[in-house]
Amino acid sequence: MRLTELASDLEALRTDIADELLAINRYEQQTFTLTDEEARETVARILDERKQHVALLLAQLRRLDPKQREKLDR
């Protein structure tokens, strides 16, 4: 993998992580504000999926960026 390809991959992963974290904040807030229990449960399941997405994306970021991995391991 060329350096430019790596930089592009890292940028994409970081953007994806940021987007997922924003979605997590939104869904988590909805779990407190939705009045319909079924809707709240659905959003809670989606919230868990989004958290799993962050974990998966972070694993790839750790794999591809040794300096970031070092910071995450602290």
mmCIF file of the N, C-alpha and C atoms, coordinates in Angstrom:
data_MODEL
# 
_entry.id   MODEL 
# 
loop_
_atom_site.group_PDB 
_atom_site.id 
_atom_site.type_symbol 
_atom_site.label_atom_id 
_atom_site.label_alt_id 
_atom_site.label_comp_id 
_atom_site.label_asym_id 
_atom_site.label_entity_id 
_atom_site.label_seq_id 
_atom_site.pdbx_PDB_ins_code 
_atom_site.Cartn_x 
_atom_site.Cartn_y 
_atom_site.Cartn_z 
_atom_site.occupancy 
_atom_site.B_iso_or_equiv 
_atom_site.pdbx_formal_charge 
_atom_site.auth_seq_id 
_atom_site.auth_comp_id 
_atom_site.auth_asym_id 
_atom_site.auth_atom_id 
_atom_site.pdbx_PDB_model_num 
ATOM 1   N N  . MET A 1 1  ? 0.848   -1.174 0.000  1.00 0.00 ? 1  MET A N  1 
ATOM 2   C CA . MET A 1 1  ? 0.000   0.000  0.000  1.00 0.00 ? 1  MET A CA 1 
ATOM 3   C C  . MET A 1 1  ? 0.894   1.238  0.000  1.00 0.00 ? 1  MET A C  1 
ATOM 4   N N  . ARG A 1 2  ? 0.611   2.145  -0.902 1.00 0.00 ? 2  ARG A N  1 
ATOM 5   C CA . ARG A 1 2  ? 1.364   3.391  -0.967 1.00 0.00 ? 2  ARG A CA 1 
ATOM 6   C C  . ARG A 1 2  ? 0.946   4.328  0.155  1.00 0.00 ? 2  ARG A C  1 
ATOM 7   N N  . LEU A 1 3  ? 1.830   5.252  0.486  1.00 0.00 ? 3  LEU A N  1 
ATOM 8   C CA . LEU A 1 3  ? 1.573   6.187  1.568  1.00 0.00 ? 3  LEU A CA 1 
ATOM 9   C C  . LEU A 1 3  ? 0.307   7.003  1.318  1.00 0.00 ? 3  LEU A C  1 
ATOM 10  N N  . THR A 1 4  ? 0.089   7.421  0.083  1.00 0.00 ? 4  THR A N  1 
ATOM 11  C CA . THR A 1 4  ? -1.109  8.207  -0.223 1.00 0.00 ? 4  THR A CA 1 
ATOM 12  C C  . THR A 1 4  ? -2.373  7.363  -0.040 1.00 0.00 ? 4  THR A C  1 
ATOM 13  N N  . GLU A 1 5  ? -2.280  6.084  -0.379 1.00 0.00 ? 5  GLU A N  1 
ATOM 14  C CA . GLU A 1 5  ? -3.426  5.193  -0.175 1.00 0.00 ? 5  GLU A CA 1 
ATOM 15  C C  . GLU A 1 5  ? -3.693  4.999  1.311  1.00 0.00 ? 5  GLU A C  1 
ATOM 16  N N  . LEU A 1 6  ? -2.632  4.835  2.077  1.00 0.00 ? 6  LEU A N  1 
ATOM 17  C CA . LEU A 1 6  ? -2.767  4.685  3.520  1.00 0.00 ? 6  LEU A CA 1 
ATOM 18  C C  . LEU A 1 6  ? -3.399  5.936  4.126  1.00 0.00 ? 6  LEU A C  1 
ATOM 19  N N  . ALA A 1 7  ? -2.915  7.092  3.738  1.00 0.00 ? 7  ALA A N  1 
ATOM 20  C CA . ALA A 1 7  ? -3.462  8.351  4.259  1.00 0.00 ? 7  ALA A CA 1 
ATOM 21  C C  . ALA A 1 7  ? -4.938  8.470  3.921  1.00 0.00 ? 7  ALA A C  1 
ATOM 22  N N  . SER A 1 8  ? -5.308  8.081  2.726  1.00 0.00 ? 8  SER A N  1 
ATOM 23  C CA . SER A 1 8  ? -6.705  8.129  2.309  1.00 0.00 ? 8  SER A CA 1 
ATOM 24  C C  . SER A 1 8  ? -7.558  7.156  3.128  1.00 0.00 ? 8  SER A C  1 
ATOM 25  N N  . ASP A 1 9  ? -7.037  5.958  3.347  1.00 0.00 ? 9  ASP A N  1 
ATOM 26  C CA . ASP A 1 9  ? -7.749  4.964  4.158  1.00 0.00 ? 9  ASP A CA 1 
ATOM 27  C C  . ASP A 1 9  ? -7.933  5.456  5.593  1.00 0.00 ? 9  ASP A C  1 
ATOM 28  N N  . LEU A 1 10 ? -6.882  6.025  6.166  1.00 0.00 ? 10 LEU A N  1 
ATOM 29  C CA . LEU A 1 10 ? -6.960  6.524  7.538  1.00 0.00 ? 10 LEU A CA 1 
ATOM 30  C C  . LEU A 1 10 ? -7.964  7.668  7.654  1.00 0.00 ? 10 LEU A C  1 
ATOM 31  N N  . GLU A 1 11 ? -7.955  8.549  6.668  1.00 0.00 ? 11 GLU A N  1 
ATOM 32  C CA . GLU A 1 11 ? -8.914  9.658  6.678  1.00 0.00 ? 11 GLU A CA 1 
ATOM 33  C C  . GLU A 1 11 ? -10.348 9.123  6.607  1.00 0.00 ? 11 GLU A C  1 
ATOM 34  N N  . ALA A 1 12 ? -10.574 8.146  5.760  1.00 0.00 ? 12 ALA A N  1 
ATOM 35  C CA . ALA A 1 12 ? -11.910 7.566  5.634  1.00 0.00 ? 12 ALA A CA 1 
ATOM 36  C C  . ALA A 1 12 ? -12.344 6.907  6.940  1.00 0.00 ? 12 ALA A C  1 
ATOM 37  N N  . LEU A 1 13 ? -11.450 6.159  7.560  1.00 0.00 ? 13 LEU A N  1 
ATOM 38  C CA . LEU A 1 13 ? -11.779 5.501  8.826  1.00 0.00 ? 13 LEU A CA 1 
ATOM 39  C C  . LEU A 1 13 ? -12.091 6.521  9.913  1.00 0.00 ? 13 LEU A C  1 
ATOM 40  N N  . ARG A 1 14 ? -11.296 7.572  9.994  1.00 0.00 ? 14 ARG A N  1 
ATOM 41  C CA . ARG A 1 14 ? -11.539 8.603  11.014 1.00 0.00 ? 14 ARG A CA 1 
ATOM 42  C C  . ARG A 1 14 ? -12.857 9.318  10.777 1.00 0.00 ? 14 ARG A C  1 
ATOM 43  N N  . THR A 1 15 ? -13.172 9.578  9.537  1.00 0.00 ? 15 THR A N  1 
ATOM 44  C CA . THR A 1 15 ? -14.455 10.204 9.218  1.00 0.00 ? 15 THR A CA 1 
ATOM 45  C C  . THR A 1 15 ? -15.605 9.272  9.596  1.00 0.00 ? 15 THR A C  1 
ATOM 46  N N  . ASP A 1 16 ? -15.455 7.993  9.281  1.00 0.00 ? 16 ASP A N  1 
ATOM 47  C CA . ASP A 1 16 ? -16.492 7.015  9.639  1.00 0.00 ? 16 ASP A CA 1 
ATOM 48  C C  . ASP A 1 16 ? -16.677 6.944  11.148 1.00 0.00 ? 16 ASP A C  1 
ATOM 49  N N  . ILE A 1 17 ? -15.580 6.949  11.893 1.00 0.00 ? 17 ILE A N  1 
ATOM 50  C CA . ILE A 1 17 ? -15.664 6.902  13.351 1.00 0.00 ? 17 ILE A CA 1 
ATOM 51  C C  . ILE A 1 17 ? -16.389 8.144  13.874 1.00 0.00 ? 17 ILE A C  1 
ATOM 52  N N  . ALA A 1 18 ? -16.027 9.300  13.351 1.00 0.00 ? 18 ALA A N  1 
ATOM 53  C CA . ALA A 1 18 ? -16.674 10.544 13.781 1.00 0.00 ? 18 ALA A CA 1 
ATOM 54  C C  . ALA A 1 18 ? -18.171 10.501 13.497 1.00 0.00 ? 18 ALA A C  1 
ATOM 55  N N  . ASP A 1 19 ? -18.542 10.035 12.321 1.00 0.00 ? 19 ASP A N  1 
ATOM 56  C CA . ASP A 1 19 ? -19.961 9.936  11.968 1.00 0.00 ? 19 ASP A CA 1 
ATOM 57  C C  . ASP A 1 19 ? -20.697 8.974  12.900 1.00 0.00 ? 19 ASP A C  1 
ATOM 58  N N  . GLU A 1 20 ? -20.080 7.854  13.199 1.00 0.00 ? 20 GLU A N  1 
ATOM 59  C CA . GLU A 1 20 ? -20.703 6.880  14.097 1.00 0.00 ? 20 GLU A CA 1 
ATOM 60  C C  . GLU A 1 20 ? -20.868 7.464  15.497 1.00 0.00 ? 20 GLU A C  1 
ATOM 61  N N  . LEU A 1 21 ? -19.865 8.196  15.972 1.00 0.00 ? 21 LEU A N  1 
ATOM 62  C CA . LEU A 1 21 ? -19.960 8.787  17.302 1.00 0.00 ? 21 LEU A CA 1 
ATOM 63  C C  . LEU A 1 21 ? -21.069 9.838  17.374 1.00 0.00 ? 21 LEU A C  1 
ATOM 64  N N  . LEU A 1 22 ? -21.226 10.615 16.324 1.00 0.00 ? 22 LEU A N  1 
ATOM 65  C CA . LEU A 1 22 ? -22.335 11.568 16.288 1.00 0.00 ? 22 LEU A CA 1 
ATOM 66  C C  . LEU A 1 22 ? -23.677 10.849 16.324 1.00 0.00 ? 22 LEU A C  1 
ATOM 67  N N  . ALA A 1 23 ? -23.775 9.756  15.580 1.00 0.00 ? 23 ALA A N  1 
ATOM 68  C CA . ALA A 1 23 ? -25.014 8.973  15.576 1.00 0.00 ? 23 ALA A CA 1 
ATOM 69  C C  . ALA A 1 23 ? -25.275 8.373  16.960 1.00 0.00 ? 23 ALA A C  1 
ATOM 70  N N  . ILE A 1 24 ? -24.223 7.897  17.621 1.00 0.00 ? 24 ILE A N  1 
ATOM 71  C CA . ILE A 1 24 ? -24.372 7.342  18.966 1.00 0.00 ? 24 ILE A CA 1 
ATOM 72  C C  . ILE A 1 24 ? -24.951 8.401  19.899 1.00 0.00 ? 24 ILE A C  1 
ATOM 73  N N  . ASN A 1 25 ? -24.423 9.601  19.851 1.00 0.00 ? 25 ASN A N  1 
ATOM 74  C CA . ASN A 1 25 ? -24.951 10.670 20.705 1.00 0.00 ? 25 ASN A CA 1 
ATOM 75  C C  . ASN A 1 25 ? -26.430 10.923 20.438 1.00 0.00 ? 25 ASN A C  1 
ATOM 76  N N  . ARG A 1 26 ? -26.796 10.954 19.168 1.00 0.00 ? 26 ARG A N  1 
ATOM 77  C CA . ARG A 1 26 ? -28.186 11.210 18.792 1.00 0.00 ? 26 ARG A CA 1 
ATOM 78  C C  . ARG A 1 26 ? -29.099 10.076 19.268 1.00 0.00 ? 26 ARG A C  1 
ATOM 79  N N  . TYR A 1 27 ? -28.703 8.843  19.005 1.00 0.00 ? 27 TYR A N  1 
ATOM 80  C CA . TYR A 1 27 ? -29.531 7.711  19.412 1.00 0.00 ? 27 TYR A CA 1 
ATOM 81  C C  . TYR A 1 27 ? -29.623 7.587  20.924 1.00 0.00 ? 27 TYR A C  1 
ATOM 82  N N  . GLU A 1 28 ? -28.512 7.846  21.599 1.00 0.00 ? 28 GLU A N  1 
ATOM 83  C CA . GLU A 1 28 ? -28.548 7.745  23.052 1.00 0.00 ? 28 GLU A CA 1 
ATOM 84  C C  . GLU A 1 28 ? -29.519 8.771  23.640 1.00 0.00 ? 28 GLU A C  1 
ATOM 85  N N  . GLN A 1 29 ? -29.496 9.970  23.106 1.00 0.00 ? 29 GLN A N  1 
ATOM 86  C CA . GLN A 1 29 ? -30.432 10.996 23.564 1.00 0.00 ? 29 GLN A CA 1 
ATOM 87  C C  . GLN A 1 29 ? -31.872 10.546 23.326 1.00 0.00 ? 29 GLN A C  1 
ATOM 88  N N  . GLN A 1 30 ? -32.113 9.921  22.186 1.00 0.00 ? 30 GLN A N  1 
ATOM 89  C CA . GLN A 1 30 ? -33.467 9.463  21.870 1.00 0.00 ? 30 GLN A CA 1 
ATOM 90  C C  . GLN A 1 30 ? -33.944 8.363  22.810 1.00 0.00 ? 30 GLN A C  1 
ATOM 91  N N  . THR A 1 31 ? -33.018 7.574  23.339 1.00 0.00 ? 31 THR A N  1 
ATOM 92  C CA . THR A 1 31 ? -33.448 6.531  24.276 1.00 0.00 ? 31 THR A CA 1 
ATOM 93  C C  . THR A 1 31 ? -34.018 7.143  25.553 1.00 0.00 ? 31 THR A C  1 
ATOM 94  N N  . PHE A 1 32 ? -33.680 8.402  25.825 1.00 0.00 ? 32 PHE A N  1 
ATOM 95  C CA . PHE A 1 32 ? -34.219 9.093  26.994 1.00 0.00 ? 32 PHE A CA 1 
ATOM 96  C C  . PHE A 1 32 ? -35.466 9.915  26.668 1.00 0.00 ? 32 PHE A C  1 
ATOM 97  N N  . THR A 1 33 ? -35.642 10.275 25.406 1.00 0.00 ? 33 THR A N  1 
ATOM 98  C CA . THR A 1 33 ? -36.724 11.214 25.077 1.00 0.00 ? 33 THR A CA 1 
ATOM 99  C C  . THR A 1 33 ? -37.912 10.578 24.357 1.00 0.00 ? 33 THR A C  1 
ATOM 100 N N  . LEU A 1 34 ? -37.702 9.457  23.689 1.00 0.00 ? 34 LEU A N  1 
ATOM 101 C CA . LEU A 1 34 ? -38.828 8.824  23.000 1.00 0.00 ? 34 LEU A CA 1 
ATOM 102 C C  . LEU A 1 34 ? -39.825 8.297  24.020 1.00 0.00 ? 34 LEU A C  1 
ATOM 103 N N  . THR A 1 35 ? -41.088 8.541  23.764 1.00 0.00 ? 35 THR A N  1 
ATOM 104 C CA . THR A 1 35 ? -42.121 8.106  24.705 1.00 0.00 ? 35 THR A CA 1 
ATOM 105 C C  . THR A 1 35 ? -42.653 6.717  24.383 1.00 0.00 ? 35 THR A C  1 
ATOM 106 N N  . ASP A 1 36 ? -42.558 6.305  23.137 1.00 0.00 ? 36 ASP A N  1 
ATOM 107 C CA . ASP A 1 36 ? -43.042 4.984  22.742 1.00 0.00 ? 36 ASP A CA 1 
ATOM 108 C C  . ASP A 1 36 ? -41.983 3.931  23.073 1.00 0.00 ? 36 ASP A C  1 
ATOM 109 N N  . GLU A 1 37 ? -42.374 2.934  23.857 1.00 0.00 ? 37 GLU A N  1 
ATOM 110 C CA . GLU A 1 37 ? -41.409 1.926  24.322 1.00 0.00 ? 37 GLU A CA 1 
ATOM 111 C C  . GLU A 1 37 ? -40.809 1.124  23.177 1.00 0.00 ? 37 GLU A C  1 
ATOM 112 N N  . GLU A 1 38 ? -41.617 0.738  22.204 1.00 0.00 ? 38 GLU A N  1 
ATOM 113 C CA . GLU A 1 38 ? -41.100 -0.054 21.079 1.00 0.00 ? 38 GLU A CA 1 
ATOM 114 C C  . GLU A 1 38 ? -40.096 0.753  20.269 1.00 0.00 ? 38 GLU A C  1 
ATOM 115 N N  . ALA A 1 39 ? -40.406 2.030  20.043 1.00 0.00 ? 39 ALA A N  1 
ATOM 116 C CA . ALA A 1 39 ? -39.467 2.903  19.317 1.00 0.00 ? 39 ALA A CA 1 
ATOM 117 C C  . ALA A 1 39 ? -38.179 3.063  20.112 1.00 0.00 ? 39 ALA A C  1 
ATOM 118 N N  . ARG A 1 40 ? -38.300 3.234  21.422 1.00 0.00 ? 40 ARG A N  1 
ATOM 119 C CA . ARG A 1 40 ? -37.127 3.375  22.283 1.00 0.00 ? 40 ARG A CA 1 
ATOM 120 C C  . ARG A 1 40 ? -36.258 2.124  22.233 1.00 0.00 ? 40 ARG A C  1 
ATOM 121 N N  . GLU A 1 41 ? -36.884 0.943  22.260 1.00 0.00 ? 41 GLU A N  1 
ATOM 122 C CA . GLU A 1 41 ? -36.134 -0.314 22.185 1.00 0.00 ? 41 GLU A CA 1 
ATOM 123 C C  . GLU A 1 41 ? -35.440 -0.473 20.840 1.00 0.00 ? 41 GLU A C  1 
ATOM 124 N N  . THR A 1 42 ? -36.110 -0.060 19.768 1.00 0.00 ? 42 THR A N  1 
ATOM 125 C CA . THR A 1 42 ? -35.500 -0.124 18.437 1.00 0.00 ? 42 THR A CA 1 
ATOM 126 C C  . THR A 1 42 ? -34.275 0.772  18.366 1.00 0.00 ? 42 THR A C  1 
ATOM 127 N N  . VAL A 1 43 ? -34.416 1.986  18.862 1.00 0.00 ? 43 VAL A N  1 
ATOM 128 C CA . VAL A 1 43 ? -33.290 2.923  18.858 1.00 0.00 ? 43 VAL A CA 1 
ATOM 129 C C  . VAL A 1 43 ? -32.157 2.391  19.731 1.00 0.00 ? 43 VAL A C  1 
ATOM 130 N N  . ALA A 1 44 ? -32.489 1.760  20.845 1.00 0.00 ? 44 ALA A N  1 
ATOM 131 C CA . ALA A 1 44 ? -31.456 1.194  21.723 1.00 0.00 ? 44 ALA A CA 1 
ATOM 132 C C  . ALA A 1 44 ? -30.682 0.083  21.006 1.00 0.00 ? 44 ALA A C  1 
ATOM 133 N N  . ARG A 1 45 ? -31.369 -0.727 20.210 1.00 0.00 ? 45 ARG A N  1 
ATOM 134 C CA . ARG A 1 45 ? -30.678 -1.767 19.435 1.00 0.00 ? 45 ARG A CA 1 
ATOM 135 C C  . ARG A 1 45 ? -29.761 -1.142 18.390 1.00 0.00 ? 45 ARG A C  1 
ATOM 136 N N  . ILE A 1 46 ? -30.251 -0.114 17.723 1.00 0.00 ? 46 ILE A N  1 
ATOM 137 C CA . ILE A 1 46 ? -29.432 0.588  16.730 1.00 0.00 ? 46 ILE A CA 1 
ATOM 138 C C  . ILE A 1 46 ? -28.217 1.214  17.422 1.00 0.00 ? 46 ILE A C  1 
ATOM 139 N N  . LEU A 1 47 ? -28.415 1.772  18.597 1.00 0.00 ? 47 LEU A N  1 
ATOM 140 C CA . LEU A 1 47 ? -27.325 2.355  19.376 1.00 0.00 ? 47 LEU A CA 1 
ATOM 141 C C  . LEU A 1 47 ? -26.243 1.317  19.639 1.00 0.00 ? 47 LEU A C  1 
ATOM 142 N N  . ASP A 1 48 ? -26.644 0.125  20.057 1.00 0.00 ? 48 ASP A N  1 
ATOM 143 C CA . ASP A 1 48 ? -25.663 -0.942 20.293 1.00 0.00 ? 48 ASP A CA 1 
ATOM 144 C C  . ASP A 1 48 ? -24.904 -1.302 19.018 1.00 0.00 ? 48 ASP A C  1 
ATOM 145 N N  . GLU A 1 49 ? -25.622 -1.340 17.888 1.00 0.00 ? 49 GLU A N  1 
ATOM 146 C CA . GLU A 1 49 ? -24.971 -1.641 16.610 1.00 0.00 ? 49 GLU A CA 1 
ATOM 147 C C  . GLU A 1 49 ? -23.949 -0.564 16.259 1.00 0.00 ? 49 GLU A C  1 
ATOM 148 N N  . ARG A 1 50 ? -24.310 0.679  16.489 1.00 0.00 ? 50 ARG A N  1 
ATOM 149 C CA . ARG A 1 50 ? -23.385 1.779  16.190 1.00 0.00 ? 50 ARG A CA 1 
ATOM 150 C C  . ARG A 1 50 ? -22.128 1.688  17.046 1.00 0.00 ? 50 ARG A C  1 
ATOM 151 N N  . LYS A 1 51 ? -22.294 1.298  18.304 1.00 0.00 ? 51 LYS A N  1 
ATOM 152 C CA . LYS A 1 51 ? -21.133 1.134  19.175 1.00 0.00 ? 51 LYS A CA 1 
ATOM 153 C C  . LYS A 1 51 ? -20.237 0.003  18.667 1.00 0.00 ? 51 LYS A C  1 
ATOM 154 N N  . GLN A 1 52 ? -20.858 -1.036 18.145 1.00 0.00 ? 52 GLN A N  1 
ATOM 155 C CA . GLN A 1 52 ? -20.079 -2.130 17.554 1.00 0.00 ? 52 GLN A CA 1 
ATOM 156 C C  . GLN A 1 52 ? -19.334 -1.634 16.317 1.00 0.00 ? 52 GLN A C  1 
ATOM 157 N N  . HIS A 1 53 ? -19.977 -0.790 15.533 1.00 0.00 ? 53 HIS A N  1 
ATOM 158 C CA . HIS A 1 53 ? -19.320 -0.221 14.350 1.00 0.00 ? 53 HIS A CA 1 
ATOM 159 C C  . HIS A 1 53 ? -18.068 0.551  14.762 1.00 0.00 ? 53 HIS A C  1 
ATOM 160 N N  . VAL A 1 54 ? -18.178 1.364  15.823 1.00 0.00 ? 54 VAL A N  1 
ATOM 161 C CA . VAL A 1 54 ? -17.020 2.130  16.296 1.00 0.00 ? 54 VAL A CA 1 
ATOM 162 C C  . VAL A 1 54 ? -15.895 1.188  16.699 1.00 0.00 ? 54 VAL A C  1 
ATOM 163 N N  . ALA A 1 55 ? -16.241 0.124  17.403 1.00 0.00 ? 55 ALA A N  1 
ATOM 164 C CA . ALA A 1 55 ? -15.218 -0.841 17.832 1.00 0.00 ? 55 ALA A CA 1 
ATOM 165 C C  . ALA A 1 55 ? -14.517 -1.459 16.622 1.00 0.00 ? 55 ALA A C  1 
ATOM 166 N N  . LEU A 1 56 ? -15.287 -1.837 15.614 1.00 0.00 ? 56 LEU A N  1 
ATOM 167 C CA . LEU A 1 56 ? -14.706 -2.432 14.414 1.00 0.00 ? 56 LEU A CA 1 
ATOM 168 C C  . LEU A 1 56 ? -13.814 -1.443 13.663 1.00 0.00 ? 56 LEU A C  1 
ATOM 169 N N  . LEU A 1 57 ? -14.286 -0.211 13.536 1.00 0.00 ? 57 LEU A N  1 
ATOM 170 C CA . LEU A 1 57 ? -13.507 0.812  12.843 1.00 0.00 ? 57 LEU A CA 1 
ATOM 171 C C  . LEU A 1 57 ? -12.236 1.162  13.607 1.00 0.00 ? 57 LEU A C  1 
ATOM 172 N N  . LEU A 1 58 ? -12.334 1.247  14.937 1.00 0.00 ? 58 LEU A N  1 
ATOM 173 C CA . LEU A 1 58 ? -11.149 1.521  15.743 1.00 0.00 ? 58 LEU A CA 1 
ATOM 174 C C  . LEU A 1 58 ? -10.118 0.404  15.607 1.00 0.00 ? 58 LEU A C  1 
ATOM 175 N N  . ALA A 1 59 ? -10.580 -0.820 15.506 1.00 0.00 ? 59 ALA A N  1 
ATOM 176 C CA . ALA A 1 59 ? -9.650  -1.941 15.329 1.00 0.00 ? 59 ALA A CA 1 
ATOM 177 C C  . ALA A 1 59 ? -8.857  -1.775 14.036 1.00 0.00 ? 59 ALA A C  1 
ATOM 178 N N  . GLN A 1 60 ? -9.524  -1.325 12.991 1.00 0.00 ? 60 GLN A N  1 
ATOM 179 C CA . GLN A 1 60 ? -8.827  -1.112 11.721 1.00 0.00 ? 60 GLN A CA 1 
ATOM 180 C C  . GLN A 1 60 ? -7.878  0.079  11.812 1.00 0.00 ? 60 GLN A C  1 
ATOM 181 N N  . LEU A 1 61 ? -8.311  1.137  12.484 1.00 0.00 ? 61 LEU A N  1 
ATOM 182 C CA . LEU A 1 61 ? -7.446  2.297  12.665 1.00 0.00 ? 61 LEU A CA 1 
ATOM 183 C C  . LEU A 1 61 ? -6.200  1.910  13.461 1.00 0.00 ? 61 LEU A C  1 
ATOM 184 N N  . ARG A 1 62 ? -6.375  1.125  14.499 1.00 0.00 ? 62 ARG A N  1 
ATOM 185 C CA . ARG A 1 62 ? -5.238  0.656  15.299 1.00 0.00 ? 62 ARG A CA 1 
ATOM 186 C C  . ARG A 1 62 ? -4.283  -0.172 14.447 1.00 0.00 ? 62 ARG A C  1 
ATOM 187 N N  . ARG A 1 63 ? -4.846  -0.995 13.582 1.00 0.00 ? 63 ARG A N  1 
ATOM 188 C CA . ARG A 1 63 ? -4.026  -1.866 12.736 1.00 0.00 ? 63 ARG A CA 1 
ATOM 189 C C  . ARG A 1 63 ? -3.198  -1.054 11.743 1.00 0.00 ? 63 ARG A C  1 
ATOM 190 N N  . LEU A 1 64 ? -3.785  -0.012 11.200 1.00 0.00 ? 64 LEU A N  1 
ATOM 191 C CA . LEU A 1 64 ? -3.138  0.739  10.124 1.00 0.00 ? 64 LEU A CA 1 
ATOM 192 C C  . LEU A 1 64 ? -2.281  1.911  10.607 1.00 0.00 ? 64 LEU A C  1 
ATOM 193 N N  . ASP A 1 65 ? -2.498  2.377  11.832 1.00 0.00 ? 65 ASP A N  1 
ATOM 194 C CA . ASP A 1 65 ? -1.797  3.568  12.313 1.00 0.00 ? 65 ASP A CA 1 
ATOM 195 C C  . ASP A 1 65 ? -1.099  3.261  13.636 1.00 0.00 ? 65 ASP A C  1 
ATOM 196 N N  . PRO A 1 66 ? 0.182   2.887  13.568 1.00 0.00 ? 66 PRO A N  1 
ATOM 197 C CA . PRO A 1 66 ? 0.923   2.518  14.788 1.00 0.00 ? 66 PRO A CA 1 
ATOM 198 C C  . PRO A 1 66 ? 0.973   3.640  15.829 1.00 0.00 ? 66 PRO A C  1 
ATOM 199 N N  . LYS A 1 67 ? 1.101   4.882  15.391 1.00 0.00 ? 67 LYS A N  1 
ATOM 200 C CA . LYS A 1 67 ? 1.147   5.994  16.346 1.00 0.00 ? 67 LYS A CA 1 
ATOM 201 C C  . LYS A 1 67 ? -0.195  6.152  17.060 1.00 0.00 ? 67 LYS A C  1 
ATOM 202 N N  . GLN A 1 68 ? -1.293  5.989  16.331 1.00 0.00 ? 68 GLN A N  1 
ATOM 203 C CA . GLN A 1 68 ? -2.605  6.066  16.955 1.00 0.00 ? 68 GLN A CA 1 
ATOM 204 C C  . GLN A 1 68 ? -2.803  4.896  17.924 1.00 0.00 ? 68 GLN A C  1 
ATOM 205 N N  . ARG A 1 69 ? -2.339  3.720  17.521 1.00 0.00 ? 69 ARG A N  1 
ATOM 206 C CA . ARG A 1 69 ? -2.430  2.540  18.381 1.00 0.00 ? 69 ARG A CA 1 
ATOM 207 C C  . ARG A 1 69 ? -1.707  2.794  19.698 1.00 0.00 ? 69 ARG A C  1 
ATOM 208 N N  . GLU A 1 70 ? -0.537  3.391  19.603 1.00 0.00 ? 70 GLU A N  1 
ATOM 209 C CA . GLU A 1 70 ? 0.242   3.712  20.807 1.00 0.00 ? 70 GLU A CA 1 
ATOM 210 C C  . GLU A 1 70 ? -0.555  4.631  21.736 1.00 0.00 ? 70 GLU A C  1 
ATOM 211 N N  . LYS A 1 71 ? -1.204  5.632  21.192 1.00 0.00 ? 71 LYS A N  1 
ATOM 212 C CA . LYS A 1 71 ? -1.994  6.554  22.005 1.00 0.00 ? 71 LYS A CA 1 
ATOM 213 C C  . LYS A 1 71 ? -3.213  5.872  22.607 1.00 0.00 ? 71 LYS A C  1 
ATOM 214 N N  . LEU A 1 72 ? -3.843  5.002  21.868 1.00 0.00 ? 72 LEU A N  1 
ATOM 215 C CA . LEU A 1 72 ? -5.013  4.292  22.374 1.00 0.00 ? 72 LEU A CA 1 
ATOM 216 C C  . LEU A 1 72 ? -4.647  3.295  23.470 1.00 0.00 ? 72 LEU A C  1 
ATOM 217 N N  . ASP A 1 73 ? -3.427  2.778  23.429 1.00 0.00 ? 73 ASP A N  1 
ATOM 218 C CA . ASP A 1 73 ? -2.992  1.779  24.401 1.00 0.00 ? 73 ASP A CA 1 
ATOM 219 C C  . ASP A 1 73 ? -2.587  2.384  25.735 1.00 0.00 ? 73 ASP A C  1 
ATOM 220 N N  . ARG A 1 74 ? -2.495  3.682  25.803 1.00 0.00 ? 74 ARG A N  1 
ATOM 221 C CA . ARG A 1 74 ? -2.069  4.337  27.060 1.00 0.00 ? 74 ARG A CA 1 
ATOM 222 C C  . ARG A 1 74 ? -3.122  4.196  28.113 1.00 0.00 ? 74 ARG A C  1 
# 
